[in-house]
Amino acid sequence: MTNDVAVPASGRRRLVPLLLLAVAVVVYAADQLTKNWVVSHLTEGESVPVIGDFLQWHFVRNPGAAFSFASGSTWIFTVLAALVVVVILWQIRRLRSIPWALFLGMLLGGVLGNLTDRLTRPPGFPEGHVVDFILTPWMWLGFNPAIYNVADIGIVTGMGLFVIVSLLGLPIDGSPRIRGGEAAEDGSVGDESASDEPTAGERAAEGETDGTP
């Protein structure tokens, strides 16, 4: 019985971190391949309709954060991205939860994708500009539309998963959740069984009634 329980636990310790790394590799590879294609086939500033105005390719180089925000602070985002990567890799040792693996894998792949641009693309290390090219004007409800990339999609999707796992109270180590209602119910059951036990005084009174010395 002990071996039957230990094997799945040991397997999860290996497989869940591998899932994180697999998700990160897929996001990172998709990001870098699409960016290299854009740089090779499109002219900077050029717009190419893919599905009319619904989806367009529009090649820009972004010195700021995701969705072209906070331009002019590239080195700050380079440092922050490197710190995020270190924290995620450190958390792998505790990781046993599949939802957390998906969240961290998406985040790691996206952060590494944009970090690679900042380290390797012009104007140079550590202030390279990130390649953005996805334009979806309908998403911005009339506001100035932001242009983004696959790494940004991975980051935003990962943060969405983080909100879900946080609301559900899923721990990163895969341990069972402790629900307040269940804990209270267990406590009340314990109190009831304790109240069913006779006290010392009641046992003494019963002994006198039975004539037991």
C-alpha positions as CSV (number, residue, x, y, z in Angstrom):
1,M,0.0,0.0,0.0
2,T,2.8,2.4,0.8
3,N,4.4,1.9,-2.6
4,D,1.1,2.5,-4.4
5,V,0.8,5.9,-2.8
6,A,4.5,6.9,-3.1
7,V,4.8,6.3,-6.8
8,P,2.1,8.7,-7.9
9,A,3.5,11.4,-5.5
10,S,7.0,10.8,-6.9
11,G,5.7,11.0,-10.5
12,R,3.9,14.3,-9.8
13,R,7.1,15.8,-8.4
14,R,8.8,15.1,-11.7
15,L,6.0,15.6,-14.2
16,V,4.5,18.9,-12.9
17,P,7.8,20.9,-13.3
18,L,8.2,19.3,-16.7
19,L,4.7,20.6,-17.6
20,L,5.8,24.1,-16.6
21,L,8.9,23.9,-18.7
22,A,7.0,22.4,-21.7
23,V,4.5,25.3,-21.6
24,A,7.3,27.8,-21.3
25,V,9.2,26.3,-24.3
26,V,6.0,26.4,-26.5
27,V,5.2,30.0,-25.6
28,Y,8.9,31.1,-26.0
29,A,9.4,29.3,-29.3
30,A,6.1,30.6,-30.8
31,D,7.1,34.1,-29.7
32,Q,10.6,34.1,-31.2
33,L,9.6,32.3,-34.4
34,T,6.8,34.8,-35.1
35,K,9.0,37.8,-34.3
36,N,11.8,36.5,-36.6
37,W,9.3,36.1,-39.4
38,V,8.0,39.6,-38.9
39,V,11.5,41.1,-38.9
40,S,12.3,39.2,-42.1
41,H,9.1,39.8,-44.0
42,L,7.6,43.1,-42.9
43,T,8.8,46.7,-43.0
44,E,8.8,48.6,-39.7
45,G,5.5,50.6,-39.6
46,E,3.9,48.5,-42.3
47,S,0.3,47.2,-41.7
48,V,-0.9,44.0,-43.3
49,P,-4.6,43.1,-43.0
50,V,-5.0,39.4,-42.0
51,I,-8.8,39.4,-41.3
52,G,-9.8,42.8,-42.4
53,D,-9.8,45.3,-39.5
54,F,-10.3,42.5,-37.0
55,L,-6.7,41.3,-37.1
56,Q,-3.7,43.0,-38.6
57,W,0.1,42.7,-38.6
58,H,1.7,46.0,-37.8
59,F,5.4,45.9,-37.1
60,V,6.8,48.2,-34.5
61,R,9.8,48.1,-32.1
62,N,8.7,48.8,-28.5
63,P,11.2,50.1,-25.9
64,G,8.6,49.7,-23.1
65,A,6.5,47.1,-21.3
66,A,3.8,44.8,-22.6
67,F,1.3,46.3,-25.1
68,S,3.8,49.2,-25.7
69,F,3.3,50.8,-22.2
70,A,5.9,52.8,-20.4
71,S,8.3,53.5,-23.3
72,G,11.7,54.9,-22.3
73,S,12.4,52.6,-19.3
74,T,13.7,49.6,-21.1
75,W,16.6,48.7,-18.7
76,I,14.1,48.7,-15.7
77,F,11.9,46.1,-17.5
78,T,15.0,44.1,-18.3
79,V,16.0,43.9,-14.6
80,L,12.4,43.1,-13.6
81,A,12.0,40.4,-16.2
82,A,15.3,38.8,-15.0
83,L,14.0,38.8,-11.4
84,V,10.7,37.2,-12.5
85,V,12.6,34.4,-14.2
86,V,14.7,33.8,-11.1
87,V,11.7,33.7,-8.8
88,I,9.8,31.3,-11.1
89,L,12.8,28.9,-11.4
90,W,13.2,29.0,-7.6
91,Q,9.5,28.1,-7.1
92,I,9.9,25.0,-9.3
93,R,11.2,23.0,-6.3
94,R,7.8,23.5,-4.5
95,L,5.7,23.0,-7.6
96,R,3.1,20.1,-7.4
97,S,0.0,21.8,-8.8
98,I,-0.9,21.5,-12.5
99,P,-2.9,24.9,-12.6
100,W,0.2,26.6,-11.0
101,A,2.4,24.9,-13.6
102,L,0.3,26.3,-16.4
103,F,0.3,29.8,-14.9
104,L,4.0,29.8,-14.3
105,G,4.8,28.2,-17.6
106,M,2.8,30.9,-19.5
107,L,4.5,33.6,-17.5
108,L,8.0,32.2,-17.9
109,G,7.7,31.7,-21.6
110,G,6.3,35.2,-22.1
111,V,8.8,37.0,-19.9
112,L,11.7,35.1,-21.5
113,G,10.4,36.0,-25.0
114,N,10.5,39.7,-24.4
115,L,13.6,39.5,-22.3
116,T,15.4,37.9,-25.2
117,D,14.5,40.9,-27.4
118,R,15.8,43.3,-24.8
119,L,19.1,41.5,-24.5
120,T,19.7,40.8,-28.2
121,R,17.8,43.2,-30.5
122,P,18.8,46.8,-31.5
123,P,19.8,49.2,-30.1
124,G,21.6,46.6,-28.0
125,F,22.1,45.0,-24.6
126,P,20.3,45.7,-22.2
127,E,18.0,48.1,-23.9
128,G,16.9,46.3,-27.0
129,H,13.5,47.1,-28.3
130,V,10.8,44.4,-28.3
131,V,9.2,43.4,-31.6
132,D,5.4,43.9,-31.5
133,F,3.2,43.2,-34.4
134,I,-0.4,42.0,-33.5
135,L,-3.0,44.7,-33.9
136,T,-6.6,44.1,-32.9
137,P,-8.4,47.5,-32.9
138,W,-11.8,46.1,-31.8
139,M,-10.4,45.0,-28.4
140,W,-9.8,48.6,-27.3
141,L,-13.3,50.0,-27.5
142,G,-12.3,53.1,-29.4
143,F,-9.2,53.9,-27.4
144,N,-5.8,54.1,-29.0
145,P,-5.1,50.4,-29.8
146,A,-2.0,48.8,-28.4
147,I,0.2,46.5,-30.5
148,Y,1.5,43.3,-28.9
149,N,3.1,39.9,-29.5
150,V,2.8,36.3,-28.6
151,A,4.9,36.8,-25.4
152,D,2.4,39.4,-24.2
153,I,-0.4,36.9,-24.8
154,G,1.4,34.4,-22.7
155,I,1.9,36.9,-19.9
156,V,-1.7,38.1,-19.8
157,T,-3.1,34.5,-20.1
158,G,-0.8,33.4,-17.3
159,M,-1.9,36.3,-15.0
160,G,-5.5,35.3,-15.7
161,L,-4.8,31.8,-14.6
162,F,-3.1,33.2,-11.5
163,V,-6.3,35.1,-10.6
164,I,-8.3,31.9,-11.0
165,V,-6.0,29.7,-8.9
166,S,-5.8,32.4,-6.2
167,L,-9.6,32.7,-6.0
168,L,-9.9,28.9,-5.8
169,G,-7.3,28.8,-3.1
170,L,-5.1,26.2,-4.8
171,P,-1.7,25.9,-3.2
172,I,1.4,25.7,-5.3
173,D,2.5,22.4,-3.6
174,G,-0.7,20.6,-4.6
175,S,-1.8,20.0,-1.0
176,P,-5.5,19.7,-0.4
177,R,-7.4,22.8,0.4
178,I,-8.8,23.3,3.9
179,R,-12.3,24.8,3.6
180,G,-13.6,26.8,6.5
181,G,-17.0,25.1,6.4
182,E,-15.5,21.7,6.5
183,A,-13.2,22.6,9.4
184,A,-16.1,24.0,11.3
185,E,-18.2,21.0,10.7
186,D,-15.4,18.7,11.8
187,G,-15.1,20.7,15.0
188,S,-18.8,20.5,15.7
189,V,-18.8,16.8,15.2
190,G,-15.9,16.4,17.6
191,D,-17.7,18.5,20.2
192,E,-20.8,16.4,19.9
193,S,-18.9,13.1,20.3
194,A,-17.1,14.6,23.3
195,S,-20.4,15.7,24.8
196,D,-21.7,12.1,24.5
197,E,-18.9,10.8,26.8
198,P,-20.0,10.6,30.5
199,T,-18.2,12.9,32.9
200,A,-16.3,11.5,36.0
201,G,-19.2,12.7,38.2
202,E,-21.8,10.9,36.1
203,R,-19.8,7.7,36.2
204,A,-19.4,7.9,40.0
205,A,-23.2,8.5,40.4
206,E,-23.9,5.5,38.2
207,G,-21.6,3.4,40.3
208,E,-23.4,4.3,43.5
209,T,-26.8,3.6,41.9
210,D,-25.6,0.1,40.9
211,G,-24.1,-0.6,44.3
212,T,-20.7,-0.9,42.8
213,P,-18.0,-0.1,45.4
